[in-house]
Amino acid sequence: MGWNQLWINKNNGNPSLFKGIAKNLSDNIIINFPLRNDMNVLDFGCGPGYLSMFIHNKVDKLYIHDASPTMARKSRENTSGMKNVIYVERIDDYSFPPLDYIFINSVIQYVSYTELIEILFSLKKLLKKDYGITVSYHTSQSPRSGAMFLTV
């Protein structure tokens, strides 16, 4: 089963567990990556939008995207009413302002190495000079687990 099919089918996950993991991740992001209210950020692979719910009030514009139709729908539902959150259907077709950060959480374990390199190079073009993409994933399904960060 490919990554997209996995997330299309992932409707029966434990929402409170995922929300706990997202809260832990957002706390780590806020500590390690100073977000400001003049920044534009992309949450690539936003899942149900839980991370977005925790960081949207720290930035000017938060763009979110997920390839899974199920996660796209859930992220729109969970972020509706957040005026600075913009759902992007297709990354290639959207005209972004220069981005300060791109966060990719829990995506890399579902794509091949080649796909990851393609994703990183295409997203890097959207960034302001000297800003980075942060790739993270959790080492377990516990909300208390640490996130591993790699900034490119």
N, C-alpha and C positions, 0 to 999 in steps of 0.2 A: 504494500500500500504506500503510495507516494505521500509527500507532506501535504499537498493540497487536499487529497481525499481524507487524510487523517483529520484535518481541521474542519472540513465540510461535515464530517460525521461527529465532531466533538461537541455535541449539544448536551450531553448528559454529565459533563464534568462537574465537579463540586465548585460552584461559584464562590463560596466563601474562602475556599482554599486558594483559588486563583487570585481573588481580591487581596488576600493576605500576602501572597507572593509579590503582587504588583505594588503593594504598600511598602514592602521591604525593599524592592527595587527602586521605587521612587525616593525613599529615604537615602539610599546609597547614591543615587544620581544627584540629589540635592547637595549631599556632602561633597561628592567628588567633582561635580561639574556645575560651576556657578551659573545658575539660570537667572536671567534678568527680564524685566517686563518690556524690554525693547528687542527681544530676541524672537527669531522665527525658527521653529523646531519641527522636524518630521519624526513621527513615531511610525516606522516602517515595520509592518507585521504586527499591527496594534492589537490583534486578537479582539476580545470583547470590549476593549477600550478602558480597562481598569487603570493602567498606567496613566493614560490621558486624563482620567478623572482626578488623579492626584497631582499632576504637574501643570495642568492647563492654566491655573491662576498664577503661575510663576513666569509666564512668557507672554509676548504680545500675540503671536499667532501660533497655533499648534495644528499642523497638518497631520492627518492620520490616514493609514492605508493598510488594508489586509486583502490578500488574494482570495481568501476563502469567502464565498458568498454568505455563509452562515456567520462567520466572524464579522464581516462587513456590516451585516444587518444588526448584529448585537452591539457593535461599537457605535453605530449611529443611534441606536436606542439609548445606550448608556451615556452618550455625550449630548443628547438633544438638550437644547436650552443653554448650552455653553457657547456663548456668542463668538468666542475666539477659536473654537475648534472647527476645522474644515476637513470634511471627509473627501479624499481624492480617490476617484474610481480607478483611473489609470495614470500611473506615475509618468509614463512616456508622453502622455498627451497634455499634461498640466504645466502651466507656466508659473513656476515658483519664483518668489523673490529669493535673493541669495539667503541660504540657510546658515544658521549658526551651529546647530547640532543636528545630527540624525541618530536616533536611537533605534537599534535593531535588537529586540529581545525575543529569545526562544524561537529563532528562525533557523539558525545555522545547523541545528541537528536534523533538520528536515530537507536540506538541499545538498546537492553534491558539491564537491570542492569547486568544480568548474562553474556551477550556478552561483556559488557564493562570490567567486572572483568577478563574474559578470555583474552581479548585483552591486558589489562594492564599487567597481569602477564606474558604473552608470550613476550611482548615487553621489559619488565624490564630486562629480561635475556640478552638482547643485549647491555645493558649499561655498561659503566665503573663504577667501584665502586664509590659511593657518587655522582653520577649524576642522573638526574631525567627526568621524563616524564611530559611534560606540556600539560594539557588538557584545551582547551579554547573554548568558544562559544560566539557569540554576542547576546546581549540582544534585538536587533532590526535589521532591514534590512538597517539601515542608516550607511553610511561610517563613520559617526562621533560617532557612538555608541561605548561604551567601551567594551573591552573584559573582560570576567571573566576568571581568571587563577586558576588552581589547579595543584600544582606540587606534584607528587607522588614519 
